[in-house]
Amino acid sequence: MKKNLLILISVFCTLIFNIGTSFAQIKKDQLLFGVAYYDEYMPYDRLDKDIKMMKETGINVVRIAESTWSTMEPQEGVYDFSHIDGVLNGMHKAGISVIIGTPTYAVPTWLVKKYPDVLAITSRGPNQYGARQNMDIINAHFRVYAEKAIRKMLEHIRDHPAIIGYQVDNETKSYGTSGPNVQAQFVAYMKTKYPSLDSLNKIFGLDYWSNRINNWDDFPSVNGSINASLNAEFAKFQRSLVTNYLAWQAKIVREYKKPGQFITQNFDLDWHGYSYGIQPDVDHFAAAKVLDIAGIDIYHPSQDKLTGAEISFGGDIARSMKGGQNYLVIETEAQGFPQWVPYPGQLRLQAFSHLASGADMVSYWHWHSIHNSAETYWKGLLSHDFEPNPTYGEAQTIGADFKKLGPHLANLKKKNDVAILFSNEALTAYNSFGPGNYNGILRPMYDVLYNMNVGVDFIDPSSKQIEKYKLIVVPALYAAPDSLLQRLNRFVKNGGHVLYTFKSGFADEHNKVRSVRQPGIISEACGIRYSEFTVPEKVSLKDDPYHVGNQNYTDKWMELIVPTTAKVLAWYDHPAWGKYAAVTQNVYGKGLATYIGCGTSNAITEKILEGAVKDAGLWGKDQALKFPLITKSGTNQLGKVIHYYFNYSGEAKTFNYPYSKGIALLTGESVAMESRVTLPAWGFRIIEEL
């Protein structure tokens, strides 16, 4: 009897467990290969055919619904979930998982008609209806109706077994919202942070041009402000609105999601016609705290301009958002703009490049090309005719390889000894005064490291473990609190190496220039001082110390550096400025601090960074290769080291494989140490050490 009772209890517990875990989840040995899919955009009903073609492609996840508010709620309180239901049911039947997006990044017409104030007022004036992301994300009416829409959707679909996760909103930013309600919240924020107006006026230098504020009720709109400190604080406040907005949505979703389902967001990057640098309008590290998995949208040049640098940059940012955790590429291009249609082999190269940086999902925006409206010529995996095409055919090979190699390539763990310290505050502050813009300083530094095959993480002032790195590259840290600069000094003193660019340490966290000899606090570790600066005109480095020939020039900015304890690596070559140092290096405690006091050509930057990597003891086997041969590595969940080798060029390239004997995962061939490996044009090889 007891035995039968135990059996019954066991069966009951098993049933309860199976019921509780019957919802789709990411499998640990699975790579996700997906597309965004918008059934509501289709010119005719073809869901069954699309699903069939997806299965033939190896698609195992689709992302839906983030654009559906006006379709699912055509009038206030009237709901139609038929498009969502049809896709969920069809995908589940086919064994394809679904990521549901909350439908809040584009508002319906009826909401704007009823409450015109949901449209943001920006520094340019009131927004008009039409574009997406035109709303005020803190507007009370928007929040009420957005929450209703989210809850109604989630109440309807929460129990559907196809769903593996949720995306909150879409490429969220503050969208420049700065109307009276935002200004009022900013004043309340400032009252809390700076209770004394006298203190505020002094910290922000508001006596200038009679900008002084003597009564909180007189606090003006910052839209017309000329005060860089106040503008920087407002930009920080706007970023906090994004963080709070995503936290608000994530909290709602957590009430509905099942165990094992995740919450993510598709962060985007600064845009220079493609994904370029740090997003100025979002504090990614703060916003990512409310997510289970970081997501990223990465778009990049293609054809002869494909370098992989944007793929690597976006991946390194996304991985660093959650302290090294694997991430999801929620959007990337299949065909994209006409100039991005990939050459044969490039789609495969791109997909596996994402994996090499730690992605566990590659998802295209989008499955099908749209036939009208703003993004008509941003093409999906399928062209406007919905028929198979060469890009689609190449995607089929990716899907098959992802399925085959998932256990070897999923959950790749990476360890880097080099980090780039970025700062949203420094970005805002630097962009107030230049020269150029912050990402124009950061990206070239990153690209040089990428081209040298030096793996990089990103850290920001909130990072808790900067001391674990051996080399920290610090581009244009124009605004920073004393505590961060002192921390960097200690890092050097304890044996680390820091490489600074010009305009670092110049101003405090309020964008107020330090009233000491520059570069202020970091002078201690850098062993230099300066009080004057200029813009170089035909200024080179004396005696071409980096042997770069016609690339021996300076640009952008020029600090007239006097070494105190530092060794001079390069002097300016100029009749008036020749007595000043351009590049220095200082031994401080157990470590080294290198300071670049001017803008340098890419060739000089490469030589300086090469020296820094070598000085940090990090020049290894991978540095025998350089762009267009790119290599990345990590440890897979089987405990084996994986080496990716990519050829970002239209010509075959050959190199010596320098590591222990391995197996080429795509072909099953054995690869001996020091054997010659040839990569075809736009080709790659993945080797797992035995």
C-alpha positions as CSV (number, residue, x, y, z in Angstrom):
1,M,0.0,0.0,0.0
2,K,2.8,2.4,0.9
3,K,4.6,1.5,-2.3
4,N,1.5,2.3,-4.4
5,L,1.0,5.6,-2.5
6,L,4.6,6.6,-3.2
7,I,4.0,5.8,-6.9
8,L,0.8,7.9,-6.9
9,I,2.6,10.8,-5.2
10,S,5.5,10.5,-7.7
11,V,3.1,10.6,-10.7
12,F,1.2,13.5,-9.2
13,C,4.4,15.5,-8.7
14,T,5.6,14.7,-12.2
15,L,2.3,15.9,-13.6
16,I,2.5,19.1,-11.6
17,F,6.1,19.6,-12.7
18,N,5.2,19.1,-16.3
19,I,2.3,21.5,-16.1
20,G,4.5,24.1,-14.5
21,T,7.2,23.7,-17.2
22,S,5.2,23.0,-20.3
23,F,5.9,26.5,-21.6
24,A,8.6,27.1,-24.1
25,Q,12.0,27.9,-22.8
26,I,15.5,28.4,-24.3
27,K,17.3,25.2,-24.2
28,K,20.9,25.4,-22.9
29,D,22.3,23.7,-26.0
30,Q,20.1,25.6,-28.5
31,L,21.0,28.6,-30.7
32,L,18.1,30.7,-31.6
33,F,17.7,31.7,-35.2
34,G,14.8,34.0,-35.9
35,V,13.0,36.8,-37.6
36,A,10.6,39.6,-36.8
37,Y,7.2,38.7,-38.3
38,Y,4.2,41.0,-38.9
39,D,1.2,39.1,-40.1
40,E,-0.8,42.4,-39.8
41,Y,1.3,43.9,-42.6
42,M,0.8,41.2,-45.1
43,P,-1.0,42.0,-48.4
44,Y,-2.8,38.7,-48.3
45,D,-3.1,35.7,-46.0
46,R,0.1,33.5,-46.2
47,L,0.8,32.5,-42.7
48,D,0.9,28.8,-43.4
49,K,3.2,29.3,-46.4
50,D,5.5,31.6,-44.3
51,I,5.7,29.0,-41.5
52,K,6.6,26.3,-44.0
53,M,9.3,28.4,-45.5
54,M,10.6,29.3,-42.0
55,K,10.8,25.6,-41.1
56,E,12.8,25.0,-44.3
57,T,15.1,27.8,-43.3
58,G,15.7,26.5,-39.8
59,I,14.0,29.4,-38.1
60,N,13.1,28.4,-34.5
61,V,11.9,31.7,-33.1
62,V,9.9,34.7,-34.2
63,R,9.4,38.1,-32.6
64,I,6.0,39.6,-32.9
65,A,3.5,42.2,-31.7
66,E,5.6,45.2,-30.7
67,S,3.9,47.2,-33.5
68,T,0.3,46.0,-33.1
69,W,-1.4,48.5,-30.7
70,S,-3.6,50.0,-33.4
71,T,-4.4,46.6,-34.8
72,M,-5.2,44.9,-31.5
73,E,-7.1,47.9,-30.1
74,P,-8.7,49.6,-33.1
75,Q,-10.9,51.7,-30.8
76,E,-10.6,52.3,-27.1
77,G,-11.6,49.2,-25.2
78,V,-12.3,47.2,-28.3
79,Y,-9.7,44.4,-28.7
80,D,-8.9,42.1,-31.6
81,F,-6.1,39.6,-31.0
82,S,-6.8,37.5,-34.1
83,H,-3.4,38.4,-35.8
84,I,-1.5,37.5,-32.6
85,D,-3.5,34.3,-32.0
86,G,-3.0,33.1,-35.5
87,V,0.7,33.6,-35.4
88,L,1.1,32.0,-31.9
89,N,-1.0,29.0,-32.8
90,G,0.7,28.5,-36.2
91,M,4.2,28.8,-34.7
92,H,3.4,26.5,-31.8
93,K,2.1,23.9,-34.1
94,A,5.3,24.1,-36.2
95,G,7.5,24.0,-33.1
96,I,8.7,27.6,-33.5
97,S,9.0,29.7,-30.4
98,V,7.8,33.2,-30.0
99,I,9.0,36.4,-28.3
100,I,6.2,38.8,-27.6
101,G,6.8,42.5,-27.7
102,T,4.7,45.0,-25.6
103,P,2.9,47.1,-28.2
104,T,3.8,50.6,-26.8
105,Y,6.3,52.2,-29.1
106,A,3.7,53.5,-31.6
107,V,0.4,55.0,-30.4
108,P,-3.0,54.6,-32.1
109,T,-4.9,57.5,-33.7
110,W,-7.8,57.3,-31.3
111,L,-5.6,57.8,-28.3
112,V,-4.0,61.0,-29.8
113,K,-7.4,62.3,-30.8
114,K,-8.7,61.8,-27.3
115,Y,-5.6,63.0,-25.5
116,P,-3.4,65.1,-27.8
117,D,-1.0,65.6,-24.9
118,V,0.4,62.1,-25.3
119,L,2.5,63.4,-28.1
120,A,5.8,64.7,-26.7
121,I,6.7,68.3,-26.7
122,T,10.4,68.6,-27.5
123,S,12.9,71.4,-27.8
124,R,11.7,71.7,-31.4
125,G,8.1,72.1,-30.4
126,P,5.1,69.7,-30.3
127,N,5.3,66.4,-32.1
128,Q,2.9,65.6,-34.9
129,Y,1.1,62.3,-35.4
130,G,2.6,59.8,-37.9
131,A,6.1,58.7,-36.9
132,R,6.6,56.1,-34.3
133,Q,8.1,56.9,-30.9
134,N,6.5,60.4,-31.0
135,M,4.9,60.1,-27.5
136,D,5.8,61.4,-24.1
137,I,6.8,58.3,-22.1
138,I,5.9,59.9,-18.8
139,N,2.5,61.4,-19.9
140,A,-0.2,60.2,-17.5
141,H,-2.7,59.5,-20.2
142,F,-0.1,57.5,-22.2
143,R,0.9,55.5,-19.2
144,V,-2.7,54.6,-18.3
145,Y,-3.6,53.4,-21.8
146,A,-0.3,51.8,-22.4
147,E,-0.7,49.8,-19.2
148,K,-4.2,48.7,-20.2
149,A,-2.9,47.6,-23.6
150,I,0.0,45.6,-22.1
151,R,-2.3,43.9,-19.5
152,K,-5.0,43.1,-22.0
153,M,-2.5,41.5,-24.3
154,L,-0.8,39.6,-21.6
155,E,-4.0,38.4,-20.0
156,H,-5.0,37.0,-23.4
157,I,-1.7,35.3,-24.3
158,R,0.0,34.6,-21.0
159,D,-0.8,30.8,-21.1
160,H,0.2,30.2,-24.7
161,P,2.9,27.5,-24.8
162,A,4.8,29.0,-27.7
163,I,6.1,32.0,-25.8
164,I,9.7,31.9,-24.5
165,G,10.1,35.5,-23.6
166,Y,8.9,39.1,-23.7
167,Q,10.5,42.2,-25.2
168,V,9.5,45.5,-23.3
169,D,8.8,48.3,-25.7
170,N,11.2,48.8,-28.7
171,E,14.5,50.7,-29.0
172,T,13.3,52.8,-26.2
173,K,14.6,56.4,-25.6
174,S,13.1,59.5,-24.1
175,Y,12.6,60.9,-27.7
176,G,13.6,64.3,-26.5
177,T,10.4,64.8,-24.4
178,S,10.8,68.1,-22.5
179,G,7.3,69.6,-22.2
180,P,6.0,71.3,-19.1
181,N,5.2,68.1,-17.3
182,V,8.8,66.9,-17.9
183,Q,10.2,70.2,-16.8
184,A,8.1,70.0,-13.6
185,Q,9.5,66.6,-12.8
186,F,13.0,67.8,-13.5
187,V,12.6,70.6,-11.0
188,A,11.3,68.1,-8.4
189,Y,14.4,65.9,-9.2
190,M,16.7,68.9,-8.8
191,K,15.1,69.9,-5.5
192,T,15.8,66.4,-4.2
193,K,19.4,66.3,-5.5
194,Y,20.3,70.0,-4.8
195,P,18.2,71.2,-1.8
196,S,20.1,74.5,-1.7
197,L,19.6,76.9,-4.6
198,D,22.8,78.8,-3.6
199,S,24.7,75.5,-3.9
200,L,23.0,74.7,-7.2
201,N,23.9,78.1,-8.6
202,K,27.5,77.7,-7.6
203,I,27.9,74.1,-8.8
204,F,26.4,74.9,-12.2
205,G,27.8,78.3,-12.6
206,L,24.4,79.9,-13.1
207,D,25.6,83.4,-12.3
208,Y,26.8,83.5,-15.9
209,W,24.6,85.7,-18.1
210,S,22.1,86.1,-15.2
211,N,21.1,82.5,-15.4
212,R,21.0,82.4,-11.6
213,I,17.8,80.9,-10.1
214,N,16.8,82.5,-6.8
215,N,13.4,80.8,-6.4
216,W,12.4,77.3,-7.2
217,D,9.1,78.7,-8.7
218,D,11.3,80.6,-11.2
219,F,13.1,77.6,-12.5
220,P,13.0,78.0,-16.3
221,S,12.6,75.4,-19.0
222,V,16.0,74.0,-19.9
223,N,15.0,73.9,-23.6
224,G,16.6,77.2,-24.2
225,S,19.5,76.8,-21.7
226,I,23.0,77.7,-22.7
227,N,24.4,76.3,-19.5
228,A,26.3,73.0,-20.3
229,S,26.1,71.8,-16.7
230,L,22.4,72.2,-16.6
231,N,21.9,70.6,-20.0
232,A,24.1,67.7,-19.0
233,E,22.0,67.2,-15.8
234,F,18.8,67.3,-17.9
235,A,20.2,64.7,-20.3
236,K,21.0,62.5,-17.4
237,F,17.5,63.0,-16.1
238,Q,16.0,62.1,-19.5
239,R,18.1,58.9,-19.5
240,S,16.6,58.1,-16.1
241,L,13.1,58.4,-17.6
242,V,14.0,55.6,-20.0
243,T,15.4,53.4,-17.2
244,N,12.3,54.0,-15.1
245,Y,9.9,53.4,-18.0
246,L,11.5,50.1,-18.9
247,A,11.5,49.1,-15.2
248,W,7.7,50.0,-15.1
249,Q,7.0,47.8,-18.1
250,A,9.2,44.9,-16.9
251,K,7.4,45.0,-13.5
252,I,4.0,44.6,-15.3
253,V,5.3,41.8,-17.5
254,R,6.7,39.9,-14.5
255,E,3.2,39.6,-13.1
256,Y,2.2,37.5,-16.1
257,K,5.3,35.7,-17.4
258,K,5.9,32.0,-16.5
259,P,9.0,30.6,-14.9
260,G,11.8,30.1,-17.4
261,Q,10.4,32.9,-19.7
262,F,12.7,35.9,-20.0
263,I,12.3,39.6,-20.3
264,T,14.6,41.5,-22.7
265,Q,14.8,44.8,-24.6
266,N,16.2,45.6,-28.0
267,F,18.6,48.4,-27.2
268,D,20.0,50.3,-30.2
269,L,23.2,52.2,-30.6
270,D,24.2,55.7,-31.8
271,W,23.4,56.0,-35.4
272,H,25.7,57.2,-38.2
273,G,23.7,55.7,-41.0
274,Y,24.3,52.4,-39.3
275,S,24.9,51.2,-35.6
276,Y,28.0,53.2,-34.6
277,G,28.7,53.9,-30.9
278,I,27.4,54.4,-27.4
279,Q,23.7,55.4,-27.4
280,P,23.6,59.0,-25.9
281,D,20.0,58.8,-24.9
282,V,20.0,55.6,-22.8
283,D,22.0,54.4,-19.8
284,H,22.3,50.8,-21.0
285,F,23.9,49.5,-17.9
286,A,21.3,50.9,-15.6
287,A,18.4,50.0,-17.8
288,A,19.6,46.4,-18.3
289,K,19.3,45.7,-14.6
290,V,15.6,45.1,-14.9
291,L,16.0,42.6,-17.7
292,D,16.8,38.9,-17.6
293,I,18.8,39.0,-20.9
294,A,20.2,42.0,-22.7
295,G,19.1,42.4,-26.3
296,I,20.7,44.5,-29.0
297,D,19.9,45.8,-32.5
298,I,23.0,45.8,-34.8
299,Y,23.0,47.2,-38.3
300,H,26.1,47.7,-40.3
301,P,27.6,48.4,-43.8
302,S,27.9,45.4,-46.1
303,Q,29.4,44.3,-49.4
304,D,32.9,45.8,-49.7
305,K,32.4,47.9,-46.5
306,L,31.7,44.9,-44.3
307,T,34.3,44.8,-41.6
308,G,32.5,43.1,-38.7
309,A,33.5,46.0,-36.4
310,E,29.9,47.0,-35.7
311,I,28.9,43.4,-35.0
312,S,31.7,43.1,-32.6
313,F,31.1,46.5,-31.0
314,G,27.4,45.9,-30.4
315,G,28.0,42.4,-29.1
316,D,30.7,43.6,-26.7
317,I,28.3,46.3,-25.4
318,A,25.4,43.9,-25.0
319,R,27.5,41.2,-23.3
320,S,28.9,43.8,-20.9
321,M,25.5,45.2,-20.0
322,K,24.9,42.1,-17.8
323,G,28.4,41.5,-16.6
324,G,29.5,39.0,-19.3
325,Q,26.2,37.2,-19.7
326,N,25.3,35.9,-23.2
327,Y,22.8,38.2,-25.1
328,L,20.3,38.2,-27.9
329,V,20.7,39.9,-31.3
330,I,17.1,40.9,-31.6
331,E,17.5,42.8,-34.8
332,T,20.1,42.7,-37.6
333,E,19.9,43.0,-41.3
334,A,19.2,40.3,-43.8
335,Q,19.1,42.4,-46.9
336,G,18.3,45.8,-45.4
337,F,19.0,49.0,-47.4
338,P,19.7,48.3,-51.1
339,Q,23.4,49.0,-50.5
340,W,23.5,46.3,-47.8
341,V,22.3,43.3,-49.8
342,P,25.1,40.9,-48.9
343,Y,27.6,39.3,-51.2
344,P,27.5,35.5,-51.3
345,G,28.9,34.1,-48.0
346,Q,28.4,37.4,-46.1
347,L,25.2,36.5,-44.4
348,R,26.9,33.4,-42.9
349,L,29.9,35.3,-42.0
350,Q,27.8,37.9,-40.2
351,A,25.7,35.3,-38.3
352,F,28.6,33.4,-36.9
353,S,30.4,36.7,-36.1
354,H,27.5,37.4,-33.7
355,L,28.0,34.1,-32.0
356,A,31.7,34.7,-31.6
357,S,31.0,37.7,-29.4
358,G,28.6,35.8,-27.2
359,A,25.2,36.0,-28.9
360,D,22.8,33.1,-28.3
361,M,20.3,34.4,-30.9
362,V,20.5,36.0,-34.3
363,S,17.2,37.4,-35.5
364,Y,16.6,39.3,-38.7
365,W,14.5,42.4,-39.1
366,H,12.6,41.2,-40.7
367,W,11.1,38.1,-42.4
368,H,9.3,39.9,-45.2
369,S,9.8,43.2,-47.0
370,I,7.0,45.7,-46.5
371,H,5.1,47.0,-49.5
372,N,4.4,50.6,-48.3
373,S,5.1,53.3,-45.8
374,A,8.4,54.5,-44.3
375,E,10.4,51.2,-44.4
376,T,9.4,50.0,-47.9
377,Y,13.0,49.8,-49.0
378,W,14.4,48.2,-45.8
379,K,14.2,44.7,-47.1
380,G,13.7,41.5,-45.1
381,L,15.0,38.0,-45.6
382,L,12.3,37.7,-48.3
383,S,12.0,40.4,-51.0
384,H,8.7,42.0,-51.9
385,D,7.7,39.0,-54.0
386,F,7.9,36.6,-51.0
387,E,9.8,34.1,-53.1
388,P,13.1,32.3,-52.3
389,N,16.1,34.4,-53.1
390,P,19.9,33.9,-52.7
391,T,19.9,35.6,-49.2
392,Y,17.1,33.3,-48.1
393,G,19.0,30.3,-49.5
394,E,22.1,31.2,-47.5
395,A,20.0,31.6,-44.4
396,Q,18.9,28.0,-44.8
397,T,22.5,26.9,-44.4
398,I,22.8,29.0,-41.3
399,G,19.7,27.5,-39.7
400,A,21.0,24.0,-40.4
401,D,24.4,24.8,-38.9
402,F,23.0,26.5,-35.9
403,K,20.9,23.4,-35.2
404,K,23.8,21.0,-35.7
405,L,26.4,23.0,-33.7
406,G,24.2,24.5,-31.0
407,P,25.7,22.3,-28.2
408,H,29.2,23.4,-29.2
409,L,28.5,27.2,-29.8
410,A,25.7,28.2,-27.4
411,N,26.5,29.9,-24.1
412,L,30.1,30.8,-25.2
413,K,31.9,32.3,-22.2
414,K,34.5,35.0,-22.8
415,K,37.2,36.4,-20.6
416,N,38.9,39.6,-21.6
417,D,41.8,41.5,-19.9
418,V,41.1,44.8,-21.7
419,A,38.2,47.1,-21.1
420,I,37.1,50.4,-22.6
421,L,35.7,52.8,-19.9
422,F,32.8,54.7,-21.4
423,S,30.6,57.2,-19.6
424,N,27.2,58.7,-20.7
425,E,28.0,61.7,-18.6
426,A,31.3,62.2,-20.3
427,L,29.6,61.7,-23.7
428,T,27.0,64.4,-23.0
429,A,29.7,66.8,-21.6
430,Y,32.2,66.2,-24.4
431,N,29.6,66.7,-27.1
432,S,28.9,70.1,-25.6
433,F,32.3,71.4,-26.5
434,G,34.0,68.8,-28.8
435,P,36.1,68.7,-30.9
436,G,33.8,66.4,-32.9
437,N,31.8,64.0,-30.9
438,Y,32.5,61.5,-28.2
439,N,31.8,58.4,-30.3
440,G,34.2,59.8,-32.9
441,I,36.9,59.4,-30.3
442,L,35.8,56.1,-28.8
443,R,35.0,54.1,-31.9
444,P,38.5,54.6,-33.6
445,M,40.1,53.3,-30.3
446,Y,37.8,50.3,-30.3
447,D,38.3,49.6,-34.0
448,V,42.1,49.6,-33.6
449,L,41.8,47.0,-30.8
450,Y,39.4,45.0,-32.9
451,N,41.7,45.0,-35.9
452,M,44.5,43.8,-33.7
453,N,42.3,40.9,-32.4
454,V,42.4,42.2,-28.8
455,G,39.2,41.1,-27.0
456,V,37.4,44.0,-25.2
457,D,34.7,44.4,-22.5
458,F,33.0,47.7,-21.8
459,I,32.8,49.2,-18.3
460,D,31.2,52.4,-17.0
461,P,31.5,54.4,-13.8
462,S,29.0,52.0,-12.1
463,S,31.0,48.9,-12.8
464,K,32.1,47.1,-9.7
465,Q,35.0,45.0,-11.1
466,I,37.2,47.3,-13.1
467,E,40.2,46.1,-11.1
468,K,40.0,42.6,-12.7
469,Y,41.3,44.1,-16.0
470,K,45.0,44.6,-16.9
471,L,44.5,47.4,-19.4
472,I,41.8,50.1,-19.4
473,V,41.4,52.4,-22.3
474,V,39.7,55.7,-21.4
475,P,38.6,57.8,-24.4
476,A,37.7,61.5,-23.7
477,L,36.6,61.1,-20.1
478,Y,35.8,64.8,-20.1
479,A,33.4,64.8,-17.1
480,A,34.0,62.6,-14.1
481,P,33.7,62.7,-10.3
482,D,36.8,62.9,-8.2
483,S,36.0,59.4,-6.9
484,L,36.3,57.8,-10.4
485,L,39.5,59.5,-11.2
486,Q,41.0,58.5,-7.8
487,R,39.9,55.0,-8.4
488,L,41.7,54.9,-11.7
489,N,44.8,56.3,-10.0
490,R,44.6,53.4,-7.5
491,F,44.2,51.0,-10.4
492,V,47.4,52.1,-11.9
493,K,49.2,52.3,-8.5
494,N,48.2,48.6,-7.9
495,G,49.7,47.4,-11.2
496,G,47.2,48.2,-13.9
497,H,47.7,50.1,-17.1
498,V,45.4,53.0,-18.1
499,L,45.6,54.7,-21.5
500,Y,43.9,58.1,-21.6
501,T,43.1,60.3,-24.6
502,F,43.0,64.1,-24.6
503,K,40.3,65.9,-22.7
504,S,40.2,63.3,-19.9
505,G,39.7,64.4,-16.3
506,F,39.1,68.0,-17.4
507,A,35.7,68.7,-15.8
508,D,33.8,67.3,-12.7
509,E,30.6,65.3,-12.9
510,H,28.6,68.6,-13.3
511,N,30.5,69.5,-16.5
512,K,32.3,72.2,-14.6
513,V,36.0,72.6,-15.5
514,R,38.4,71.9,-12.6
515,S,40.1,75.0,-11.4
516,V,43.5,73.3,-11.2
517,R,46.3,72.5,-13.6
518,Q,45.1,69.9,-16.0
519,P,44.5,67.0,-16.3
520,G,43.6,67.5,-12.6
521,I,43.4,64.4,-10.4
522,I,44.9,62.0,-13.0
523,S,48.0,64.2,-13.2
524,E,49.3,62.2,-10.2
525,A,49.3,58.9,-12.1
526,C,50.1,60.4,-15.5
527,G,53.0,62.5,-14.3
528,I,52.1,65.5,-16.5
529,R,50.5,68.9,-16.4
530,Y,49.2,71.5,-18.9
531,S,47.4,74.8,-18.9
532,E,47.1,75.6,-22.6
533,F,45.7,73.8,-25.6
534,T,45.0,74.6,-29.2
535,V,43.9,73.1,-32.5
536,P,46.8,71.7,-34.5
537,E,47.5,73.1,-38.0
538,K,50.1,71.1,-39.9
539,V,51.6,69.7,-36.7
540,S,53.3,66.3,-36.8
541,L,55.2,64.3,-34.2
542,K,59.0,65.0,-34.1
543,D,61.2,62.4,-35.9
544,D,58.2,60.2,-36.7
545,P,58.5,58.2,-33.5
546,Y,55.9,55.6,-34.6
547,H,57.4,55.2,-38.1
548,V,54.1,55.8,-39.9
549,G,55.4,58.0,-42.8
550,N,52.7,60.2,-44.3
551,Q,50.3,59.2,-41.5
552,N,52.5,61.1,-39.0
553,Y,50.1,64.0,-38.2
554,T,47.9,65.3,-35.4
555,D,44.3,66.5,-35.6
556,K,41.3,67.6,-33.7
557,W,43.0,68.8,-30.5
558,M,46.4,69.6,-29.0
559,E,47.3,69.9,-25.4
560,L,50.6,71.6,-24.6
561,I,51.9,69.0,-22.1
562,V,54.8,69.5,-19.7
563,P,56.0,66.2,-18.2
564,T,56.7,66.2,-14.5
565,T,57.7,62.5,-13.9
566,A,56.4,61.0,-17.2
567,K,58.6,59.7,-20.0
568,V,57.9,61.5,-23.3
569,L,57.0,59.0,-26.1
570,A,56.4,61.7,-28.7
571,W,57.0,65.5,-29.0
572,Y,55.2,67.9,-31.2
573,D,57.1,68.9,-34.3
574,H,56.4,72.6,-34.6
575,P,58.4,75.9,-34.4
576,A,56.3,77.2,-31.5
577,W,55.0,74.0,-29.9
578,G,58.1,71.8,-30.2
579,K,58.9,72.0,-26.5
580,Y,55.7,70.3,-25.5
581,A,54.9,66.6,-25.2
582,A,52.2,65.0,-27.3
583,V,52.3,61.4,-25.9
584,T,53.6,60.4,-22.5
585,Q,53.9,57.3,-20.3
586,N,54.4,57.3,-16.5
587,V,55.4,54.6,-14.0
588,Y,53.1,55.1,-11.0
589,G,53.4,52.6,-8.2
590,K,53.3,49.1,-9.9
591,G,51.5,50.3,-13.0
592,L,51.7,52.5,-16.1
593,A,49.6,55.5,-17.3
594,T,49.8,56.5,-20.9
595,Y,48.4,59.8,-22.0
596,I,47.6,60.9,-25.6
597,G,47.4,64.7,-25.6
598,C,46.2,65.2,-29.1
599,G,44.1,63.7,-31.9
600,T,46.2,61.1,-33.8
601,S,46.0,59.4,-37.2
602,N,44.7,55.8,-37.1
603,A,48.2,54.6,-37.8
604,I,49.6,56.4,-34.8
605,T,46.7,55.3,-32.6
606,E,47.4,51.7,-33.7
607,K,51.0,52.0,-32.7
608,I,50.2,53.5,-29.3
609,L,47.6,50.9,-28.5
610,E,49.9,48.1,-29.7
611,G,52.5,49.4,-27.2
612,A,49.9,49.6,-24.4
613,V,48.8,46.0,-25.0
614,K,52.4,44.8,-25.0
615,D,53.2,46.8,-21.9
616,A,50.3,45.1,-20.2
617,G,51.7,41.7,-21.1
618,L,48.7,40.9,-23.4
619,W,50.4,40.5,-26.8
620,G,49.8,36.9,-27.7
621,K,49.1,34.4,-30.4
622,D,46.0,36.1,-31.7
623,Q,47.9,39.3,-32.4
624,A,49.9,37.5,-35.1
625,L,46.8,38.1,-37.2
626,K,45.3,41.4,-38.0
627,F,42.3,42.7,-40.0
628,P,40.9,41.4,-42.4
629,L,41.7,38.2,-40.5
630,I,39.7,38.5,-37.3
631,T,39.7,35.9,-34.5
632,K,37.6,35.5,-31.4
633,S,37.5,32.8,-28.8
634,G,35.8,31.5,-25.7
635,T,35.0,28.4,-23.7
636,N,31.9,26.5,-24.6
637,Q,29.5,24.7,-22.2
638,L,31.4,21.5,-22.8
639,G,34.4,23.1,-21.2
640,K,36.3,23.3,-24.5
641,V,38.0,26.3,-26.1
642,I,36.4,27.5,-29.3
643,H,38.4,29.6,-31.8
644,Y,36.6,31.6,-34.6
645,Y,38.5,32.8,-37.6
646,F,36.9,35.2,-40.0
647,N,38.1,36.6,-43.3
648,Y,36.5,40.0,-43.9
649,S,37.8,40.5,-47.4
650,G,37.0,39.5,-51.0
651,E,40.3,37.5,-51.3
652,A,41.3,34.1,-49.8
653,K,43.6,34.4,-46.8
654,T,45.9,31.8,-45.2
655,F,47.4,31.7,-41.7
656,N,49.0,29.2,-39.3
657,Y,46.7,27.8,-36.6
658,P,48.7,28.4,-33.4
659,Y,46.7,26.4,-30.7
660,S,46.4,22.8,-29.6
661,K,45.0,20.2,-32.0
662,G,41.3,20.7,-32.7
663,I,38.5,19.9,-35.0
664,A,36.9,22.2,-37.5
665,L,33.2,22.1,-36.4
666,L,31.6,22.8,-39.8
667,T,33.5,20.1,-41.7
668,G,34.7,17.6,-39.0
669,E,38.2,17.9,-40.2
670,S,41.1,17.6,-37.8
671,V,43.3,20.7,-37.4
672,A,46.9,20.2,-36.2
673,M,48.8,22.9,-34.3
674,E,50.8,25.1,-36.7
675,S,48.9,23.7,-39.7
676,R,48.0,26.1,-42.6
677,V,44.4,27.2,-42.7
678,T,43.0,28.9,-45.8
679,L,39.8,31.0,-45.5
680,P,38.0,31.7,-48.8
681,A,36.7,35.2,-49.5
682,W,34.2,36.2,-46.8
683,G,34.8,32.8,-45.3
684,F,35.3,31.6,-41.7
685,R,36.4,28.5,-39.7
686,I,35.4,27.4,-36.2
687,I,37.9,25.2,-34.4
688,E,37.2,23.4,-31.1
689,E,40.3,22.4,-29.2
690,L,40.3,18.7,-28.3
